């Protein structure tokens, strides 16, 4: 049974043939979050209008993707640098009750339409189609790129009826994912015929200049992701409920006629990272924090790990034939350059510290995650709203104190309530696919600089830092100093 199950997962994930052949499934159209829902009759009217305009309409499934669970099951060989504890929705296939991200292929005049409600109040959400695998000329097999194809529709830019008033949450929304302007215009006209407001319609452009659209082994495959992170205070249960019942309808539109003239979108301009305002003035305060951390643990050997820029952007990945791990332009990506093993020594631990990029205004939220290197799997992490909750209490008390954080991470936290223990959630244990005794590293994100509606420019940030402490003589290993 397990062999057949794993083979089915491999077929779905690697080839995505179900989507290319018009896979259909029942979709829960009732969003249980918020005071209003999009009725089935209205969606049926939309489908009827699309049929009348010459589209063949199929329904696909949409739901929560638990990356760590899929890795533990062996359904995914990598976590694709998932944000530990982050929330992901996607166009999916359901295999034996488990949501698996769906790969699909598109013709030049196809479209995907997602209809439903935006999430409850969160620090960040976004929608984006991804180039998952790409066929390069002269190569027999496709390469996995998992590249974002440009900017997202995030909570700072998305069109809903509440967006103009600064409230994109719990709002009706339509996302049209297509490469063609004519198709986009026709879908919008059908939506208006079904009495949807034009104010809720958004286009997720697939730039045909960098992808190979078509069906079959020589063409590219795509996935669609919806990220959601950090519920606003008091909305935690609402987000949990939304993840279980997002209530989104996914329509795959193909053409009954092949004579439709093509009018491809140009690649949209990218939002510009950076405001010109850096965190450089906090460098002395960050240095004082580092000293306070080293002074707090006499009798320990301290090893400092250098931090570097980690994941590049989509166009870089396409040109260099490099897997960019499902990146998004909505964040910066940093990581420790050196990897380390989680030792059995209960006295060994990490102190992770730096600037709280949210508090200083460079992000809507920031975070760190501890990763198992072999699987690129986020194991445990912390978001900036919780930095104070897990503080080790050494931030120097001065004017810069609100903008700094320092947290402890360990294999065995004992009875220390401020310590974050490196372990998988209980519901995933045991997990034979993930060996936490192998090399680990720490990754850092800073999401959405408010003035730009895109991730901050890493050149304007002070990098988050990591020091490993091990019980021994008082010694500092200066081979990997960050300052």
Long-range contacts (C-beta under 8 A, 24 or more apart in sequence): 5-95, 5-96, 6-74, 6-75, 8-95, 9-73, 9-74, 9-75, 9-95, 9-100, 12-93, 12-95, 12-100, 12-102, 12-103, 13-75, 13-76, 13-100, 13-101, 13-103, 14-103, 15-103, 15-221, 16-102, 16-103, 16-104, 16-105, 16-221, 18-93, 18-102, 19-60, 19-91, 19-93, 19-102, 19-103, 19-104, 19-105, 19-252, 20-104, 20-105, 20-215, 22-56, 22-58, 22-252, 22-254, 23-58, 23-60, 23-93, 23-102, 23-252, 24-58, 24-59, 24-60, 25-59, 25-60, 25-61, 25-94, 26-59, 26-61, 27-59, 27-60, 27-61, 27-62, 27-248, 27-249, 27-250, 28-245, 28-247, 29-247, 29-249, 30-245, 30-247, 31-116, 31-117, 31-242, 31-245, 31-246, 31-247, 31-248, 32-241, 32-245, 32-247, 33-117, 33-119, 33-120, 33-170, 33-238, 33-241, 33-242, 33-245, 33-247, 34-117, 34-120, 34-170, 35-170, 36-117, 36-172, 37-117, 37-247, 38-115, 38-116, 38-117, 38-172, 38-247, 38-249, 42-194, 42-195, 42-196, 43-115, 43-194, 43-249, 45-193, 45-194, 45-195, 46-115, 46-190, 46-191, 46-193, 46-194, 46-196, 46-251, 47-251, 48-194, 49-189, 49-190, 49-191, 49-193, 49-194, 50-187, 50-190, 50-251, 50-253, 52-190, 53-186, 53-189, 53-190, 54-255, 54-256, 54-257, 54-260, 55-186, 55-190, 55-253, 55-254, 55-255, 55-256, 56-253, 56-254, 56-255, 56-256, 57-251, 57-252, 57-253, 58-251, 58-252, 58-254, 59-249, 59-250, 59-251, 59-252, 60-91, 60-102, 60-104, 60-112, 60-250, 60-251, 60-252, 61-91, 61-92, 61-93, 61-94, 61-99, 61-102, 61-250, 62-89, 62-90, 62-91, 62-92, 62-114, 62-246, 62-248, 62-249, 62-250, 63-89, 63-90, 63-92, 63-94, 63-99, 63-246, 64-88, 64-89, 64-99, 64-243, 64-244, 64-246, 65-89, 65-90, 65-92, 65-99, 65-100, 65-101, 66-99, 67-377, 67-378, 68-377, 68-378, 68-379, 68-424, 68-425, 68-428, 68-431, 69-98, 69-428, 70-98, 70-100, 71-375, 71-377, 71-431, 71-433, 71-434, 72-424, 72-428, 72-431, 72-432, 72-433, 72-434, 73-98, 73-433, 74-433, 75-100, 77-375, 78-375, 78-376, 78-377, 79-371, 79-372, 79-375, 79-376, 79-377, 79-378, 80-146, 80-325, 80-326, 80-376, 81-310, 81-311, 81-325, 81-326, 81-333, 81-371, 81-376, 81-378, 81-443, 82-369, 82-376, 82-377, 82-378, 83-229, 83-367, 83-369, 83-378, 83-381, 83-445, 84-369, 84-370, 84-371, 84-378, 84-379, 84-380, 84-381, 85-369, 85-378, 85-380, 85-381, 85-383, 86-227, 86-228, 86-229, 86-378, 87-227, 87-228, 87-229, 87-239, 87-243, 88-225, 88-226, 88-227, 88-228, 89-225, 89-226, 89-228, 89-243, 89-246, 89-248, 90-223, 90-224, 90-225, 90-226, 91-223, 91-224, 91-250, 101-223, 101-225, 102-223, 103-132, 103-133, 103-221, 103-222, 103-223, 104-221, 104-222, 104-223, 104-252, 105-213, 105-214, 105-215, 105-216, 105-219, 105-220, 105-221, 105-222, 106-178, 106-179, 106-206, 106-213, 106-222, 107-213, 107-214, 107-215, 107-254, 107-255, 108-179, 108-180, 108-208, 108-213, 108-214, 108-262, 108-264, 109-180, 109-182, 109-183, 109-255, 109-260, 109-262, 110-178, 110-183, 110-213, 110-252, 110-253, 110-254, 110-255, 111-176, 111-177, 111-178, 111-180, 111-183, 111-184, 111-187, 111-252, 111-253, 112-176, 112-177, 112-178, 112-224, 112-250, 112-251, 112-252, 112-253, 113-174, 113-175, 113-176, 113-177, 113-187, 113-250, 113-251, 113-253, 114-173, 114-174, 114-175, 114-177, 114-224, 114-248, 114-249, 114-250, 114-251, 115-173, 115-174, 115-248, 115-249, 115-250, 115-251, 116-172, 116-173, 116-246, 116-247, 116-248, 116-249, 117-170, 117-171, 117-172, 117-173, 117-246, 117-247, 117-248, 118-155, 118-158, 118-160, 118-168, 118-169, 118-170, 118-171, 118-172, 118-173, 119-169, 119-170, 119-228, 119-239, 119-242, 120-169, 120-170, 120-231, 120-232, 120-235, 120-238, 120-239, 120-242, 121-169, 121-170, 121-231, 121-232, 121-235, 122-155, 122-169, 122-228, 122-229, 122-230, 122-231, 122-232, 122-235, 122-239, 123-229, 123-230, 123-231, 123-232, 123-358, 123-364, 123-365, 123-383, 123-385, 123-447, 124-154, 124-155, 124-227, 124-228, 124-229, 124-230, 124-330, 124-364, 124-365, 124-447, 124-448, 125-154, 125-155, 125-226, 125-227, 125-228, 125-229, 126-152, 126-153, 126-154, 126-155, 126-226, 126-227, 126-328, 126-330, 127-152, 127-153, 127-154, 127-158, 127-175, 127-202, 127-204, 127-224, 127-225, 127-226, 128-152, 128-153, 128-204, 128-224, 128-225, 128-328, 129-177, 129-204, 129-206, 129-222, 129-223, 129-224, 130-222, 130-223, 130-224, 130-225, 130-326, 131-210, 131-211, 131-220, 131-222, 131-314, 131-318, 132-220, 132-221, 132-222, 132-223, 133-220, 133-221, 134-211, 134-212, 134-220, 134-318, 135-212, 135-217, 135-218, 135-219, 135-220, 136-321, 142-220, 142-221, 143-321, 143-323, 144-323, 145-317, 145-318, 145-321, 145-322, 145-323, 145-324, 146-223, 146-317, 146-323, 146-324, 146-325, 146-326, 146-327, 147-314, 147-315, 147-317, 147-318, 147-324, 147-327, 148-313, 148-314, 148-324, 148-326, 148-327, 148-328, 148-329, 149-205, 149-206, 149-207, 149-210, 149-211, 149-314, 150-205, 150-207, 150-267, 150-268, 150-270, 150-314, 150-329, 151-268, 151-270, 151-271, 151-329, 151-330, 151-454, 152-328, 152-329, 152-330, 153-202, 153-204, 154-330, 154-448, 154-453, 155-448, 156-364, 156-448, 156-450, 156-453, 157-453, 158-202, 159-199, 159-200, 159-201, 159-202, 160-199, 160-200, 161-197, 161-199, 161-200, 163-199, 164-199, 171-200, 172-196, 172-197, 172-200, 173-200, 173-202, 174-200, 174-201, 174-202, 175-202, 175-203, 175-204, 176-201, 176-202, 176-203, 176-204, 177-203, 177-204, 177-206, 177-224, 178-203, 178-204, 178-205, 178-206, 178-265, 179-205, 179-206, 179-207, 179-208, 179-211, 179-213, 179-264, 179-265, 180-208, 180-262, 180-263, 180-264, 180-265, 181-263, 181-264, 181-265, 182-260, 182-261, 182-262, 182-263, 183-253, 183-260, 184-265, 187-253, 203-265, 205-265, 205-267, 205-268, 206-265, 207-265, 207-266, 207-267, 207-268, 208-264, 208-265, 209-264, 209-266, 209-267, 210-267, 210-315, 210-318, 225-326, 227-328, 227-330, 229-365, 229-367, 229-383, 229-447, 230-365, 230-383, 230-385, 270-329, 270-454, 271-329, 271-452, 271-453, 271-454, 272-452, 272-454, 273-329, 273-449, 273-452, 273-454, 273-455, 273-456, 273-457, 274-449, 274-452, 274-456, 274-457, 274-459, 274-460, 275-449, 275-451, 275-452, 275-460, 276-460, 277-460, 278-459, 278-460, 278-461, 279-355, 279-357, 279-360, 279-362, 279-460, 279-461, 279-462, 280-462, 282-355, 282-360, 282-400, 282-403, 282-404, 282-462, 283-462, 285-396, 285-398, 285-400, 285-401, 285-403, 285-404, 286-353, 286-354, 286-355, 286-404, 286-462, 286-465, 286-483, 287-483, 288-396, 289-353, 289-394, 289-395, 289-396, 289-404, 289-406, 290-353, 290-465, 290-467, 290-483, 292-394, 292-395, 292-396, 293-351, 293-353, 293-392, 293-394, 293-406, 293-467, 294-467, 294-476, 296-392, 296-394, 297-469, 298-474, 299-471, 299-472, 299-473, 299-474, 300-347, 300-469, 300-470, 300-471, 300-472, 300-474, 301-469, 301-470, 301-471, 301-472, 301-473, 301-474, 301-475, 301-476, 301-477, 302-467, 302-468, 302-469, 302-475, 302-476, 302-477, 303-340, 303-467, 303-468, 303-469, 303-470, 303-477, 303-480, 304-465, 304-466, 304-467, 304-468, 304-476, 304-477, 304-478, 304-480, 304-481, 304-482, 305-336, 305-337, 305-338, 305-340, 305-442, 305-465, 305-466, 305-467, 305-468, 305-480, 305-482, 306-336, 306-337, 306-338, 306-480, 306-481, 306-482, 307-334, 307-335, 307-336, 307-337, 307-444, 307-463, 307-464, 307-465, 307-466, 307-482, 308-334, 308-335, 308-336, 308-337, 308-463, 309-333, 309-334, 309-458, 310-334, 310-335, 310-443, 325-376, 328-455, 329-454, 329-455, 330-447, 330-448, 330-454, 330-455, 331-445, 331-446, 331-447, 331-448, 331-455, 332-444, 332-445, 332-446, 332-455, 332-456, 332-457, 332-458, 332-461, 333-443, 333-444, 333-445, 333-458, 334-443, 334-444, 334-445, 334-458, 334-461, 334-463, 334-464, 335-371, 335-441, 335-442, 335-443, 335-444, 336-441, 336-442, 336-443, 336-466, 337-480, 338-441, 338-480, 339-373, 339-439, 339-440, 339-441, 340-439, 340-440, 340-441, 340-468, 341-437, 341-438, 341-439, 341-440, 342-411, 342-422, 342-436, 342-437, 342-440, 343-411, 343-470, 344-411, 344-437, 345-470, 345-471, 346-410, 346-411, 346-412, 346-414, 347-470, 347-471, 348-410, 348-411, 348-468, 348-469, 348-470, 348-471, 349-408, 349-409, 349-410, 349-411, 349-419, 349-468, 349-469, 350-408, 350-409, 350-410, 350-442, 350-466, 350-467, 350-468, 350-469, 351-392, 351-406, 351-407, 351-408, 351-409, 351-466, 351-467, 351-469, 352-382, 352-406, 352-407, 352-408, 352-409, 352-442, 352-464, 352-465, 352-466, 353-404, 353-405, 353-406, 353-407, 353-464, 353-465, 353-466, 353-467, 354-404, 354-405, 354-444, 354-462, 354-463, 354-464, 354-465, 355-403, 355-404, 355-405, 355-461, 355-462, 355-464, 356-384, 356-387, 356-402, 356-403, 356-404, 356-405, 357-384, 357-446, 357-456, 357-461, 358-384, 358-385, 358-446, 359-384, 359-402, 359-403, 360-403, 361-450, 362-446, 362-449, 362-456, 362-460, 362-461, 363-446, 363-447, 363-448, 363-449, 363-455, 363-456, 364-447, 364-448, 364-450, 365-446, 365-447, 365-448, 366-444, 366-445, 366-446, 366-447, 367-444, 367-445, 367-447, 368-407, 368-442, 368-443, 368-444, 368-445, 368-464, 369-442, 369-443, 369-444, 369-445, 370-409, 370-422, 370-440, 370-441, 370-442, 371-440, 371-441, 371-442, 371-443, 372-434, 372-435, 372-436, 372-438, 372-439, 372-440, 373-438, 373-439, 373-440, 373-441, 374-435, 374-438, 374-439, 375-433, 375-434, 377-434, 378-443, 379-422, 379-423, 379-424, 379-434, 379-436, 379-440, 380-409, 380-420, 380-421, 380-422, 380-423, 382-407, 382-420, 389-418, 390-418, 390-419, 390-420, 391-418, 392-418, 393-418, 442-466
